[in-house]
Amino acid sequence: QDVRVPTRRCNLTGDEAQLATPLSEAHVSFNLPQNLSLNDLVSFGVLNKLNRDDLRCFYQGSGCNLKIAAVRVVNSAMWRGITFPIDKGTCRVELQSGQFFHQGKDYKGNAVFYFRNMCVGRWRADGDAVINAVLHRLESTLQKLSTESSNIKITLVVLLGRPYVRRKKREKTDKNDKMKEDYEQDQDEGSSGSSEWDPFIEGVNPRLQPGEKYHVHSNKKLLLRLIEILLRHYPERLYKAILVPGQGHSYGYFSTAVATQMAISSYIHETRTRAKCFVLHRAVELQEFIPVSQLVTIAGGDVPLHPSVFEC
């Protein structure tokens, strides 16, 4: 018999709603979030929302231990049923900052996601809002991708500094002058104020005025929470995690960058997962993993950010 867990009514389609049963207070052994009441929930079978590939991921992510995998599947199904859909009102600022988004594919055809440690404007230090924004973007994108393939893998690029952009340098030679392309980090504290400023190339919310300064938008505690959630509820979805340190000018940047690298070696104990993590020295090295024609401009590529990156 299928194990049943609480889930929100709004998560179910018409056919799925017929399989749900009422949920009584006796069936709830945890404290409900403030934005939920018992009437918002129903009892729903775990296997009705999972496919064979989902089960395989949990099985492999549990070291092929069937008992551990079964417990993880049930716990994750309950977490997912209560967590989603995310109330975008709780993370509107984070969504519009473009801190986490999906754009492009790597050489293997895997979806590429970007997480930015530094964004324009001061951070309001709301870790829950950042996590909600990440989960909303991740879950909604995975649902769209699942219509194309059930075996979804993602490449995660973590940018630990201000955006990298492609700069053209003039190199003088004996015969003529020529333009030389190079990848450098934006040396300005904020966005350029020139008439050629393009927010989608610079990676800035077009609602903001040019000249806003970059600030760190995360900390060690937040990053550890994100790692724990992603490893627990999205097993075997990670193809590669690529960290790109930058030239930050604040202690907050350096402490976050060091904390992130330490988290890979100390918090991620699973050897297979640690082997998927790479720390680069320069953004240009990303081209070994992602074609420049798919790489966004803030990571040294050719592709401006899509307007949806800054939409709520």
Order of alpha helices (4+ residues) and beta strands (2+ residues): beta-alpha-beta-beta-alpha-alpha-alpha-beta-beta-beta-alpha-beta-beta-beta-alpha-beta-alpha-beta-alpha-alpha-beta
